[in-house]
Amino acid sequence: MHPYNEAILETSPLDIKIAFHTRSEGYSPPHWHEALEILYPLNGESDIFIEGIPYHQKNKQLLVVDSNKVHSTQHKGNSAMFLCIHVTKKSLEWYFPRILDYHICCYPDMITDEMFPVYLSMCYCMKRITELYMTNSPTFLLESEGLILQVLSNLILHFATDSAPLLGDNDKLAMNRIREIIQYVETHFTEPVYLQDVANLLGIGKEYFCRFFKKNMGISFLNYVNEVRAAHIYHDLIHTDEPIQALMEKNGFTNQKLFNKTFKTLYGCTPSQIRKTQYTQK
């Protein structure tokens, strides 16, 4: 569960998933997925952290998170809607056989004057998809997939590099380990999570595991676990009436002081203030 509502349209035969998310202010902890992700906010601003590097995204700006990239989001402001498209690269191999070898890098902060006309055309495609959705066009999926394929073509031609020779065995091992850790935490965050257990899962020593995680994620493992717990609590604060103490215990926090500190650092306020805001809005 993540702290947002979403309208997901049926996945197509090309394995393209189109979704419109409505998200409240808050933080989504690091995660990854096999699909390439195209994000287009319709309002609001966010900071997207991709493999530890922050990128600022304003409304009506397209940003791409390539497949298998660990990323997190800090959304600013009140409730915001954005278009989110997931594309499985492997499903497009018939059109572009070497697509899996290409690394796509398209962030608003990095668009040069030379790239801008192409970037603007991709943003227009995303705007057009939104218009088709809002008008309930009977050919929405057909037209939208055509626009998405145009965007993908431009991404490959103008914003991609051949990464096959650059990705060594050590890099692949590190990526696989990070994915395994994230999956483990998402499954066990409501329970006590011990460094030694995760290190044993990967077959490495505890000290090396701590250094490895900090190097690849930018934070300590225990801080990451607490961020995941806090994100789930934030979601429950908005969508349930359960007492804060019960939510804390249900989501794996046993230390009240640590919970308060983690939550305040991530969201800039206390859980009580979040709950009070929700009651005011009802």
SERO-4910 file (N, C-alpha, C, O; in steps of 0.05 Angstrom, whole numbers):
BEGIN
 pado doro    nc1    nc2    nc3   cac1   cac2   cac3    cc1    cc2    cc3    oc1    oc2    oc3
  Met    A     17    -24      0      0      0      0     18     25      0     38     26     14
  His    A     10     44    -16     24     70    -17      4     92    -11    -20     89    -16
  Pro    A     14    116     -2     -5    137      7    -16    153    -17    -12    177    -19
  Tyr    A    -31    139    -34    -46    153    -55    -68    136    -66    -67    111    -64
  Asn    A    -88    149    -77   -109    135    -91   -102    134   -120    -88    151   -130
  Glu    A   -112    113   -134   -104    111   -162   -127     99   -179   -141     81   -170
  Ala    A   -129    109   -204   -147     97   -223   -130     85   -245   -117     99   -260
  Ile    A   -129     58   -245   -111     44   -264   -128     32   -286   -147     17   -280
  Leu    A   -122     38   -310   -136     26   -333   -124     -1   -340   -101     -7   -333
  Glu    A   -139    -17   -353   -131    -44   -359   -105    -45   -374   -101    -30   -393
  Thr    A    -87    -63   -366    -61    -67   -379    -66    -77   -408    -82    -95   -412
  Ser    A    -52    -66   -427    -56    -73   -455    -40    -97   -463    -23   -106   -448
  Pro    A    -45   -108   -488    -29   -130   -498      1   -123   -501     18   -141   -501
  Leu    A      7    -97   -503     35    -88   -504     47    -85   -476     69    -76   -473
  Asp    A     31    -92   -456     40    -90   -428     46    -61   -420     65    -55   -407
  Ile    A     28    -43   -429     29    -15   -422      7     -9   -402    -17    -15   -407
  Lys    A     14      2   -379     -6      8   -358     -8     38   -355     12     51   -350
  Ile    A    -32     49   -358    -37     77   -355    -53     81   -329    -74     68   -325
  Ala    A    -44    100   -312    -58    104   -287    -58    134   -281    -40    149   -288
  Phe    A    -80    143   -267    -81    170   -257    -82    168   -226   -100    156   -215
  His    A    -61    179   -214    -59    177   -185    -67    204   -172    -62    225   -184
  Thr    A    -80    202   -149    -85    226   -133    -70    222   -106    -77    204    -91
  Arg    A    -50    238   -101    -33    234    -78    -34    258    -60    -33    281    -69
  Ser    A    -35    253    -33    -33    275    -14     -4    280     -8     14    265    -15
  Glu    A      1    303      5     28    310     12     41    288     28     28    277     46
  Gly    A     66    282     22     79    261     38    102    248     23    110    256      2
  Tyr    A    111    226     35    135    213     26    129    184     18    114    170     32
  Ser    A    140    175     -4    138    147    -12    166    136    -11    184    146    -24
  Pro    A    171    115      5    198    105     10    210     92    -15    195     86    -34
  Pro    A    236     87    -15    249     75    -39    236     48    -47    229     32    -31
  His    A    233     45    -74    222     21    -85    232     18   -114    246     37   -123
  Trp    A    226     -3   -127    235     -7   -155    215    -25   -169    199    -38   -156
  His    A    216    -25   -195    199    -43   -211    212    -48   -238    229    -33   -247
  Glu    A    205    -71   -250    217    -78   -275    209    -59   -297    224    -56   -317
  Ala    A    185    -47   -295    175    -30   -316    189     -3   -316    196      8   -295
  Leu    A    191      9   -340    199     37   -343    175     54   -334    152     47   -341
  Glu    A    180     76   -320    158     92   -310    160    121   -321    181    133   -319
  Ile    A    138    130   -333    136    158   -343    117    173   -325     94    165   -322
  Leu    A    127    194   -312    110    210   -293    104    238   -305    122    251   -316
  Tyr    A     79    246   -302     71    273   -313     51    285   -293     27    279   -295
  Pro    A     60    302   -275     42    314   -255     23    334   -269     32    350   -286
  Leu    A     -2    333   -262    -22    352   -272    -23    377   -255    -32    398   -264
  Asn    A    -14    375   -230    -12    398   -212      7    389   -189     13    366   -186
  Gly    A     17    409   -174     35    403   -152     64    399   -161     70    399   -184
  Glu    A     81    396   -141    110    392   -145    120    369   -128    108    364   -107
  Ser    A    141    356   -138    153    334   -123    183    334   -126    194    345   -145
  Asp    A    196    322   -106    224    315   -109    226    285   -112    217    270    -95
  Ile    A    238    277   -135    241    248   -140    271    241   -136    289    254   -147
  Phe    A    275    222   -119    303    213   -113    307    186   -128    295    166   -122
  Ile    A    325    187   -148    331    164   -164    359    155   -158    379    168   -165
  Glu    A    361    131   -146    387    120   -137    403    141   -121    427    145   -124
  Gly    A    388    155   -103    400    174    -84    403    202    -95    410    220    -79
  Ile    A    398    207   -121    402    233   -132    375    247   -135    356    236   -146
  Pro    A    372    272   -124    346    286   -124    341    300   -151    360    312   -162
  Tyr    A    316    299   -160    308    314   -184    282    327   -177    264    315   -166
  His    A    280    353   -184    255    368   -178    237    367   -202    245    371   -225
  Gln    A    211    361   -197    192    359   -218    168    377   -213    154    374   -192
  Lys    A    162    395   -231    139    413   -229    116    402   -245    120    383   -261
  Asn    A     92    414   -242     70    404   -257     74    409   -287     88    428   -295
  Lys    A     63    391   -303     65    391   -333     94    386   -342    101    393   -365
  Gln    A    110    373   -326    137    366   -334    140    335   -334    132    322   -314
  Leu    A    150    324   -356    153    295   -358    179    287   -345    200    300   -348
  Leu    A    179    265   -331    203    253   -319    201    223   -323    180    211   -320
  Val    A    224    210   -328    225    182   -333    242    168   -312    265    177   -307
  Val    A    231    147   -299    247    130   -282    252    104   -297    233     89   -302
  Asp    A    276     99   -304    282     75   -320    277     50   -304    275     51   -280
  Ser    A    274     27   -318    269      2   -304    291     -5   -285    314      0   -289
  Asn    A    283    -18   -263    301    -28   -242    316     -7   -227    336    -12   -214
  Lys    A    307     18   -228    320     40   -214    306     44   -187    282     47   -185
  Val    A    321     44   -165    310     49   -139    304     78   -137    321     95   -142
  His    A    279     85   -129    271    113   -128    250    117   -105    236     99    -97
  Ser    A    249    142    -96    229    150    -76    219    177    -84    230    191   -100
  Thr    A    197    185    -71    184    211    -78    176    226    -53    166    215    -34
  Gln    A    181    252    -53    172    271    -33    154    291    -46    163    309    -60
  His    A    127    287    -43    108    305    -56    103    329    -38    101    327    -14
  Lys    A    101    353    -51     97    378    -37     69    389    -42     58    385    -64
  Gly    A     58    402    -22     32    414    -26      9    395    -19     14    374     -9
  Asn    A    -15    404    -25    -38    388    -19    -43    367    -40    -25    361    -55
  Ser    A    -66    356    -41    -72    334    -59    -66    342    -88    -73    363    -97
  Ala    A    -53    323   -102    -46    329   -130    -51    304   -147    -51    281   -137
  Met    A    -57    309   -172    -62    287   -191    -39    286   -211    -29    306   -220
  Phe    A    -32    262   -219    -12    259   -240    -16    234   -257    -28    215   -247
  Leu    A     -7    235   -281     -9    213   -299     16    196   -296     39    206   -296
  Cys    A     12    170   -293     34    151   -289     32    128   -309     11    115   -310
  Ile    A     52    124   -325     52    103   -345     75     84   -340     98     92   -337
  His    A     68     58   -339     88     37   -336     90     21   -362     69     13   -373
  Val    A    114     18   -372    119      3   -397    140    -19   -391    162    -13   -382
  Thr    A    133    -44   -397    152    -65   -395    169    -66   -420    159    -71   -442
  Lys    A    195    -60   -416    213    -58   -440    213    -84   -457    213    -83   -481
  Lys    A    213   -106   -443    215   -132   -458    193   -135   -478    197   -148   -498
  Ser    A    169   -124   -472    146   -128   -490    150   -112   -516    135   -116   -535
  Leu    A    170    -94   -516    175    -78   -540    198    -87   -557    207    -74   -576
  Glu    A    209   -110   -550    233   -120   -564    227   -125   -594    245   -123   -611
  Trp    A    202   -132   -601    195   -137   -629    200   -112   -645    208   -113   -668
  Tyr    A    193    -88   -633    197    -63   -647    226    -53   -646    236    -42   -666
  Phe    A    239    -58   -624    267    -48   -620    282    -70   -605    283    -69   -581
  Pro    A    295    -89   -620    306   -113   -607    326   -108   -584    328   -124   -566
  Arg    A    340    -85   -585    360    -81   -564    351    -61   -543    367    -49   -529
  Ile    A    325    -59   -539    315    -39   -520    325    -44   -492    328    -25   -476
  Leu    A    329    -69   -485    338    -76   -458    366    -66   -452    374    -63   -429
  Asp    A    382    -62   -473    409    -52   -470    411    -22   -467    432    -11   -461
  Tyr    A    388     -8   -470    389     21   -470    380     33   -443    360     24   -432
  His    A    395     52   -433    388     66   -408    377     93   -415    389    109   -429
  Ile    A    352     98   -406    338    123   -412    341    142   -389    336    135   -366
  Cys    A    349    167   -396    354    187   -376    340    213   -384    350    227   -402
  Cys    A    317    219   -373    301    242   -380    290    255   -355    269    247   -345
  Tyr    A    304    276   -345    295    290   -322    293    320   -328    310    331   -343
  Pro    A    272    334   -318    269    362   -325    293    379   -319    299    398   -334
  Asp    A    307    373   -297    331    389   -289    353    388   -310    370    405   -311
  Met    A    353    368   -328    375    363   -345    369    369   -375    385    363   -392
  Ile    A    346    381   -381    338    386   -408    353    410   -419    351    432   -408
  Thr    A    368    407   -440    383    429   -452    366    443   -473    344    433   -480
  Asp    A    375    466   -483    361    481   -504    358    463   -529    337    465   -543
  Glu    A    378    447   -535    377    430   -558    356    409   -556    342    401   -575
  Met    A    353    398   -531    333    377   -526    305    387   -523    286    372   -527
  Phe    A    302    413   -517    276    423   -509    253    419   -529    232    411   -520
  Pro    A    257    423   -555    234    419   -573    223    390   -572    199    386   -573
  Val    A    241    370   -571    232    342   -569    219    337   -542    198    324   -541
  Tyr    A    231    348   -521    219    345   -494    191    357   -494    173    345   -482
  Leu    A    188    380   -506    162    393   -506    141    377   -521    118    375   -513
  Ser    A    150    364   -543    131    347   -558    122    323   -542     99    314   -544
  Met    A    140    312   -525    132    289   -508    113    299   -486     94    285   -480
  Cys    A    118    322   -475     99    333   -455     71    337   -468     51    333   -455
  Tyr    A     71    346   -493     45    350   -506     30    323   -509      6    322   -506
  Cys    A     45    302   -515     33    275   -517     20    267   -491     -2    256   -491
  Met    A     33    273   -468     22    267   -442     -3    284   -437    -23    274   -425
  Lys    A     -2    309   -445    -25    327   -441    -48    316   -458    -71    317   -448
  Arg    A    -43    307   -482    -64    297   -499    -77    271   -487   -101    268   -489
  Ile    A    -61    254   -475    -71    230   -462    -90    238   -440   -112    226   -437
  Thr    A    -83    258   -425   -100    268   -403   -126    278   -414   -148    273   -402
  Glu    A   -125    293   -435   -150    304   -447   -168    282   -457   -192    283   -454
  Leu    A   -157    262   -469   -173    239   -479   -186    225   -456   -209    216   -458
  Tyr    A   -172    222   -434   -183    209   -410   -206    226   -398   -227    215   -391
  Met    A   -202    252   -396   -221    270   -384   -247    272   -401   -269    275   -390
  Thr    A   -245    269   -427   -268    270   -444   -281    243   -449   -300    240   -464
  Asn    A   -269    223   -436   -280    195   -438   -282    186   -467   -302    175   -475
  Ser    A   -261    191   -482   -261    183   -510   -264    153   -514   -250    138   -500
  Pro    A   -281    144   -532   -284    115   -536   -259    102   -547   -256     77   -544
  Thr    A   -242    117   -559   -217    106   -570   -193    114   -552   -170    116   -562
  Phe    A   -198    119   -526   -177    128   -508   -153    111   -509   -130    120   -513
  Leu    A   -156     84   -505   -133     66   -503   -118     65   -529    -94     64   -529
  Leu    A   -133     64   -551   -120     62   -577   -103     87   -583    -80     85   -591
  Glu    A   -115    111   -579   -100    135   -584    -77    139   -564    -55    148   -571
  Ser    A    -82    132   -539    -62    136   -518    -38    119   -523    -15    128   -519
  Glu    A    -42     94   -531    -18     77   -536     -2     87   -560     22     85   -560
  Gly    A    -16     98   -580     -1    110   -602     16    133   -593     39    136   -602
  Leu    A      6    150   -575     21    172   -564     44    163   -547     66    174   -547
  Ile    A     39    142   -531     60    131   -514     83    120   -530    106    123   -524
  Leu    A     76    106   -552     97     96   -570    113    118   -583    137    115   -587
  Gln    A    101    141   -589    115    164   -599    135    174   -578    158    180   -584
  Val    A    126    175   -553    143    184   -531    167    165   -528    189    174   -525
  Leu    A    161    139   -529    183    119   -526    203    121   -548    227    119   -544
  Ser    A    193    126   -572    212    129   -595    230    153   -591    254    151   -595
  Asn    A    219    176   -582    235    199   -577    255    195   -553    277    204   -554
  Leu    A    246    180   -533    264    174   -511    288    158   -520    310    164   -511
  Ile    A    283    138   -537    305    121   -546    324    137   -565    348    134   -563
  Leu    A    312    154   -582    329    169   -601    344    191   -589    367    197   -597
  His    A    333    204   -569    345    229   -559    353    229   -530    369    246   -521
  Phe    A    344    210   -514    349    210   -485    360    183   -475    359    178   -451
  Ala    A    371    167   -493    380    141   -485    409    136   -492    419    148   -512
  Thr    A    423    120   -477    450    111   -483    451     81   -482    436     68   -467
  Asp    A    469     70   -497    473     41   -497    489     34   -472    513     39   -470
  Ser    A    475     21   -453    487     16   -427    498    -12   -425    510    -19   -404
  Ala    A    495    -29   -445    504    -57   -444    533    -60   -436    539    -76   -418
  Pro    A    552    -45   -448    580    -48   -441    587    -37   -413    608    -43   -402
  Leu    A    569    -19   -403    575     -5   -378    567    -20   -353    577    -14   -331
  Leu    A    550    -39   -356    539    -53   -333    554    -79   -328    549    -99   -342
  Gly    A    572    -79   -309    588   -103   -303    574   -122   -284    552   -116   -274
  Asp    A    587   -144   -279    575   -165   -262    571   -154   -233    551   -161   -220
  Asn    A    589   -138   -223    587   -127   -197    562   -108   -194    548   -108   -174
  Asp    A    558    -92   -216    535    -74   -216    508    -90   -215    490    -84   -201
  Lys    A    507   -111   -231    483   -128   -232    478   -141   -205    455   -143   -196
  Leu    A    500   -151   -193    497   -163   -166    486   -143   -146    469   -150   -130
  Ala    A    497   -119   -147    488    -98   -128    459    -92   -132    444    -90   -113
  Met    A    450    -89   -157    422    -83   -163    404   -106   -153    383   -101   -141
  Asn    A    412   -130   -158    396   -153   -149    394   -154   -118    373   -160   -107
  Arg    A    415   -148   -105    415   -148    -76    397   -126    -65    381   -131    -46
  Ile    A    398   -102    -77    381    -80    -68    351    -87    -71    335    -82    -54
  Arg    A    345    -99    -94    317   -107    -99    308   -128    -78    285   -126    -68
  Glu    A    326   -146    -72    319   -167    -53    314   -155    -25    296   -163    -10
  Ile    A    331   -135    -17    328   -122      9    301   -107     10    287   -109     30
  Ile    A    295    -92    -11    270    -77    -11    246    -95     -9    227    -89      6
  Gln    A    247   -117    -23    224   -136    -22    222   -148      6    200   -152     16
  Tyr    A    245   -154     18    244   -166     45    232   -146     65    216   -154     81
  Val    A    240   -121     64    230   -101     83    200    -97     78    185    -95     98
  Glu    A    191    -96     53    163    -92     48    146   -115     58    123   -111     65
  Thr    A    158   -138     59    143   -162     70    144   -163    100    125   -173    112
  His    A    165   -154    113    169   -158    141    170   -133    159    176   -135    182
  Phe    A    163   -110    148    166    -85    163    149    -84    188    155    -69    207
  Thr    A    127   -100    189    109    -99    213    121   -116    235    111   -115    258
  Glu    A    142   -131    230    155   -148    249    182   -136    258    191   -116    245
  Pro    A    195   -146    279    223   -138    284    240   -146    261    240   -169    251
  Val    A    256   -127    251    274   -132    228    303   -129    238    310   -107    248
  Tyr    A    319   -150    236    346   -149    246    367   -149    223    363   -163    203
  Leu    A    388   -133    227    409   -132    208    420   -159    201    425   -166    177
  Gln    A    425   -175    221    437   -201    216    420   -219    199    431   -234    182
  Asp    A    394   -218    202    376   -234    186    378   -227    157    378   -245    139
  Val    A    379   -201    151    380   -193    123    407   -199    111    409   -207     88
  Ala    A    428   -195    127    455   -201    118    457   -231    111    469   -239     92
  Asn    A    445   -248    129    446   -277    124    430   -284     98    438   -302     84
  Leu    A    408   -269     93    393   -274     69    410   -270     44    407   -284     24
  Leu    A    428   -250     45    445   -244     22    471   -260     22    486   -260      3
  Gly    A    476   -273     45    501   -289     47    526   -272     51    547   -279     41
  Ile    A    523   -249     65    545   -231     70    546   -224     99    527   -229    114
  Gly    A    569   -213    109    571   -205    137    555   -181    143    549   -165    126
  Lys    A    549   -177    169    532   -155    178    546   -128    173    533   -109    164
  Glu    A    572   -126    179    586   -100    175    587    -93    145    583    -70    138
  Tyr    A    593   -113    128    594   -108    100    566   -100     89    564    -82     72
  Phe    A    545   -113    100    518   -106     91    512    -77     98    500    -63     81
  Cys    A    519    -68    121    514    -40    129    527    -20    110    515     -1    102
  Arg    A    553    -26    103    567     -8     85    555     -9     57    552     11     44
  Phe    A    548    -33     48    536    -37     22    510    -22     19    506     -8     -1
  Phe    A    493    -24     39    467    -11     38    470     19     38    457     33     22
  Lys    A    486     30     55    490     59     57    501     70     31    493     91     22
  Lys    A    520     55     19    532     64     -6    511     66    -29    512     84    -45
  Asn    A    494     46    -30    475     44    -53    449     58    -48    435     65    -68
  Met    A    441     63    -23    415     75    -18    417    103     -6    398    118     -5
  Gly    A    441    110      5    445    137     15    436    141     44    440    162     55
  Ile    A    424    120     56    416    121     84    423     95     97    428     75     84
  Ser    A    422     94    124    427     69    137    403     50    134    381     59    129
  Phe    A    408     24    137    387      5    134    365      9    154    341      8    148
  Leu    A    372     14    180    351     17    200    335     42    196    311     42    201
  Asn    A    347     64    186    332     88    179    312     82    156    290     92    156
  Tyr    A    322     66    137    304     59    114    280     43    124    257     49    116
  Val    A    284     24    141    262      8    152    242     26    166    217     23    162
  Asn    A    252     45    181    234     63    196    219     82    177    196     89    182
  Glu    A    231     89    155    218    106    135    195     90    122    173    101    117
  Val    A    199     65    116    178     48    104    155     46    124    132     49    116
  Arg    A    161     41    149    140     40    170    124     66    172    100     66    173
  Ala    A    139     88    172    126    114    175    108    120    151     86    132    154
  Ala    A    116    112    127    100    117    103     74    101    105     53    111     97
  His    A     74     77    115     50     61    118     32     74    139      7     74    136
  Ile    A     44     84    160     28     97    181     15    122    170     -8    128    177
  Tyr    A     29    137    154     18    161    142     -7    154    126    -27    168    128
  His    A     -5    133    110    -28    124     94    -51    117    113    -74    125    107
  Asp    A    -46    102    134    -67     94    153    -80    118    168   -103    118    173
  Leu    A    -63    138    174    -74    162    187    -95    175    170   -115    185    180
  Ile    A    -90    175    144   -109    189    125   -134    172    120   -156    183    117
  His    A   -130    146    118   -152    128    109   -166    112    130   -185     97    124
  Thr    A   -157    114    155   -171     99    177   -174    118    201   -163    140    202
  Asp    A   -190    109    220   -194    123    245   -180    110    269   -186    116    292
  Glu    A   -163     91    263   -149     77    284   -132     96    301   -120    115    290
  Pro    A   -130     91    327   -113    108    344    -84    108    335    -74     88    324
  Ile    A    -70    130    339    -42    132    330    -25    111    343     -8     99    330
  Gln    A    -29    106    369    -13     86    383    -16     59    370      3     43    367
  Ala    A    -41     52    363    -47     26    350    -33     24    323    -23      3    316
  Leu    A    -34     46    308    -21     46    281      9     43    284     22     29    268
  Met    A     20     56    304     49     54    308     57     24    313     76     14    301
  Glu    A     43     11    331     49    -16    338     43    -35    315     58    -54    310
  Lys    A     21    -31    300     14    -48    278     35    -47    256     39    -67    242
  Asn    A     48    -25    253     67    -22    231     96    -24    240    114    -16    225
  Gly    A    100    -36    263    127    -44    270    143    -26    288    166    -33    295
  Phe    A    132     -3    296    147     15    314    142      6    343    119      3    352
  Thr    A    164      4    359    161     -3    387    172     20    404    170     19    429
  Asn    A    185     40    392    197     62    406    182     88    399    185     97    376
  Gln    A    167     99    418    151    123    413    168    146    405    161    161    386
  Lys    A    191    150    418    208    173    412    220    171    384    221    191    370
  Leu    A    228    147    377    240    143    350    218    147    329    223    159    308
  Phe    A    194    138    334    172    141    315    166    171    311    164    180    288
  Asn    A    164    186    333    158    215    330    180    229    315    174    247    298
  Lys    A    205    223    320    227    236    306    227    229    276    230    247    260
  Thr    A    223    204    270    223    195    242    200    208    227    204    218    204
  Phe    A    177    208    238    153    219    225    156    249    220    150    260    199
  Lys    A    166    264    241    169    293    238    190    300    217    187    319    202
  Thr    A    212    284    216    233    288    196    222    285    167    228    300    149
  Leu    A    205    264    163    195    258    136    172    277    128    171    285    105
  Tyr    A    154    284    146    130    298    139    128    326    150    110    341    143
  Gly    A    147    334    166    148    362    176    127    369    196    122    392    202
  Cys    A    113    349    207     92    353    226     88    328    243    101    308    237
  Thr    A     70    329    262     65    305    279     42    289    267     26    299    252
  Pro    A     40    264    275     17    248    266    -10    260    275    -30    259    260
  Ser    A    -11    273    298    -35    285    307    -44    308    289    -68    313    285
  Gln    A    -24    323    279    -30    345    260    -42    335    234    -60    347    222
  Ile    A    -31    312    224    -42    299    200    -71    291    205    -88    297    188
  Arg    A    -76    278    227   -103    269    234   -122    293    237   -145    291    228
  Lys    A   -113    314    249   -129    338    254   -137    350    227   -159    359    223
  Thr    A   -117    351    208   -123    362    182   -144    346    167   -161    357    154
  Gln    A   -142    319    170   -161    302    156   -189    307    167   -209    308    152
  Tyr    A   -192    310    193   -218    314    205   -230    341    196   -254    344    192
  Thr    A   -212    361    194   -221    388    185   -231    388    157   -250    402    151
  Gln    A   -219    371    140   -227    370    112   -253    355    107   -266    358     86
  Lys    A   -260    338    126   -284    321    123   -310    338    126   -332    327    124
***
